[in-house]
């Protein structure tokens, strides 16, 4: 399960993140947009007609 947490570390009172961890978090946390879902649905209906 993805908790949507980016690994980090503290030095004194400052919070730091590795750039590679941020990129990994962004790419793994992608949410499908409404437009993308509509395109997928249209493609499915086109390939699998009801009749």
Phi and psi in degrees as GROMACS dihedral restraints (atoms count N, CA, C in turn):
[ dihedral_restraints ]
;  ai    aj    ak    al  type     phi  dphi    fc
    3     4     5     6     1   -87.3    20    10
    4     5     6     7     1   118.3    20    10
    6     7     8     9     1   -90.1    20    10
    7     8     9    10     1     1.4    20    10
    9    10    11    12     1    57.4    20    10
   10    11    12    13     1    43.1    20    10
   12    13    14    15     1  -114.5    20    10
   13    14    15    16     1   134.6    20    10
   15    16    17    18     1   -96.7    20    10
   16    17    18    19     1   131.4    20    10
   18    19    20    21     1   -65.4    20    10
   19    20    21    22     1   145.1    20    10
   21    22    23    24     1  -150.7    20    10
   22    23    24    25     1   173.4    20    10
   24    25    26    27     1  -148.2    20    10
   25    26    27    28     1   156.9    20    10
   27    28    29    30     1  -113.6    20    10
   28    29    30    31     1   139.0    20    10
   30    31    32    33     1  -126.0    20    10
   31    32    33    34     1   119.0    20    10
   33    34    35    36     1    55.8    20    10
   34    35    36    37     1  -121.5    20    10
   36    37    38    39     1  -104.2    20    10
   37    38    39    40     1     8.9    20    10
   39    40    41    42     1   -99.2    20    10
   40    41    42    43     1   142.4    20    10
   42    43    44    45     1  -100.9    20    10
   43    44    45    46     1   130.2    20    10
   45    46    47    48     1  -122.8    20    10
   46    47    48    49     1   152.0    20    10
   48    49    50    51     1  -131.1    20    10
   49    50    51    52     1   144.6    20    10
   51    52    53    54     1   -80.9    20    10
   52    53    54    55     1   139.1    20    10
   54    55    56    57     1   -59.3    20    10
   55    56    57    58     1   -41.0    20    10
   57    58    59    60     1   -63.0    20    10
   58    59    60    61     1   -35.7    20    10
   60    61    62    63     1   -68.0    20    10
   61    62    63    64     1   -36.9    20    10
   63    64    65    66     1   -66.7    20    10
   64    65    66    67     1   -45.0    20    10
   66    67    68    69     1   -62.3    20    10
   67    68    69    70     1   -43.6    20    10
   69    70    71    72     1   -61.8    20    10
   70    71    72    73     1   -42.4    20    10
   72    73    74    75     1   -63.8    20    10
   73    74    75    76     1   -43.3    20    10
   75    76    77    78     1   -63.1    20    10
   76    77    78    79     1   -46.7    20    10
   78    79    80    81     1   -70.8    20    10
   79    80    81    82     1   -31.0    20    10
   81    82    83    84     1   -83.8    20    10
   82    83    84    85     1   -16.4    20    10
   84    85    86    87     1  -101.1    20    10
   85    86    87    88     1    13.9    20    10
   87    88    89    90     1   -64.2    20    10
   88    89    90    91     1   133.7    20    10
   90    91    92    93     1  -110.8    20    10
   91    92    93    94     1   134.3    20    10
   93    94    95    96     1   -69.0    20    10
   94    95    96    97     1   131.0    20    10
   96    97    98    99     1   -80.3    20    10
   97    98    99   100     1   165.8    20    10
   99   100   101   102     1   -61.5    20    10
  100   101   102   103     1   -40.4    20    10
  102   103   104   105     1   -63.7    20    10
  103   104   105   106     1   -42.2    20    10
  105   106   107   108     1   -64.3    20    10
  106   107   108   109     1   -40.1    20    10
  108   109   110   111     1   -63.8    20    10
  109   110   111   112     1   -40.9    20    10
  111   112   113   114     1   -62.7    20    10
  112   113   114   115     1   -40.6    20    10
  114   115   116   117     1   -64.6    20    10
  115   116   117   118     1   -41.5    20    10
  117   118   119   120     1   -63.5    20    10
  118   119   120   121     1   -42.5    20    10
  120   121   122   123     1   -64.7    20    10
  121   122   123   124     1   -44.5    20    10
  123   124   125   126     1   -61.1    20    10
  124   125   126   127     1   -42.6    20    10
  126   127   128   129     1   -63.6    20    10
  127   128   129   130     1   -40.6    20    10
  129   130   131   132     1   -65.3    20    10
  130   131   132   133     1   -44.6    20    10
  132   133   134   135     1   -64.4    20    10
  133   134   135   136     1   -39.4    20    10
  135   136   137   138     1   -63.7    20    10
  136   137   138   139     1   -40.9    20    10
  138   139   140   141     1   -78.9    20    10
  139   140   141   142     1   -23.9    20    10
  141   142   143   144     1  -128.2    20    10
  142   143   144   145     1    71.3    20    10
  144   145   146   147     1   -65.3    20    10
  145   146   147   148     1   154.6    20    10
  147   148   149   150     1   -70.7    20    10
  148   149   150   151     1   -32.7    20    10
